[in-house]
C-alpha cells in the first residue's frame, strides 16, 4: 500500500489535493489511477485510508474514507544527537534511525566536524533532512514523524538540561556495554563525526552527565555507529525482536 505523509489536518469524508511532490510521485512515478487506494498520515498518529478521485499531470485529488488508530511507535524514547557528517552519510543515518524508531534527531557541530555552511544553506539542509525523515516514515509504516532539530554546536547541546533521560556517548575506547546499564525508557545518544569526538569533548560530555559506552572491539563509521547503537537499544529496551 502506497503511504503518503501530508502535513495538514485530515478528516474522514473530506477530499484534498495531495502536496505537489506527493502528487508527482503518485501520478508520474507510480502511475496510479482513479479508484486506486492509498494511505495518508499527518504525523499526529494513526493513518487514513483514501481513494484517488482525480489524476492530472501535476495534481492528484483523494477522498479520505476511514481512519485506523494504529500504534507503531517504540516504547523507547530516544534522541539521537548526531554530529553532522558529509552528504549521503547524514541522509543514511537519519533514514535508518527513523526506521529504527528514533523519537527525535539533533544534528550538532563538534570540533572535528567537516561540514561548514552559511545560515541559508543550513536552512536548506534542514529542510532536506526533514524530507528524508518523512520519506522514511512512509516506507517504514510509522505514523509519527520524528523531529529533526536545527543544527547547534555540541557544547550548546551539552549545556541543555538532561531531564530524566539517560545520556550516552559512544567512544571506541570505552569498555562499558549497553547491557550492563540499568534499563531506561528515555535515552539521549551522542555520536561523533567522521574523525570522532576529541578527548576534550568526551570529557565535557561526561561532565554533562553522559555515560561513556563501547559497542564491541571494532570501530564503526559515523553513519553506522548511531544506527547500530539504536538497534541494540531497541533490542534491549524497546520493541525490536
Steps between C-alpha positions, in 0.01 A plus 500: 500500500637841399541724807511879474590750772277809486592783735141620541186414699322191369139395555287209383249595230700791362697541179836664449767561241826325575810719551691569179785253556264224610267566206788475251617177661152345492413615148831487315713244683247251632252577218204444731150551365155607618349243734829373638556503876779654704572585862550848644644610834574845639732418789240530775467121532285253315445488126222565250382278218434701184388453140625695200215696339689705241843487335653777290850556372602673822194468724348208689177522701404239757198426717567394860293191575601385848737531795710230668633592845801272456796529735848421368716727716765349722452513878862617513540878473838555330663826396786450256753781538696454179805703406438612142669285237552566130233455233338161472649383828270727699203406282570132564520551876172694512319250278607194697452669838139573405450140390634390839249712690701805607286771662704805401829587334724787606777579248802656672834649398811390685872577491571260213184559297590550135169645372500881511211695347347845524161558666302478176659171396448356848129583466486314168690208649253482790205502260664216306563294815141541609394374158723195548333433836153536348582260215642248747170510691308436178716196428517356851134532597553757774217746558693756708782688327802550729609858547830600338625801693700792364877455512669618821852484639583200717582710807158666474328161505713384793386807693130414459321327792502121477155470663470132592665361187796266521776678306746279315810582296649238271880483516723223356719489810213437742445151641157558659234311304136587454383176659685590821293816548167518685202517266375847407203595284648841413843515339710771333779352289797711388694389191816670376593614146729337243812565708333413828454716807815652647616398848392842627151453354463154654607649834248783459229246419582313819477821703159559341381163632570275202598140566778380270420172324672271252342284233748217464858469377451656156495870416182603318464780248294801608210412267468147644592561865171661595297252297671200660458644849132577439443142389666373817293736717176390334595137548584549868236749612265565209290295261754343264487122493 
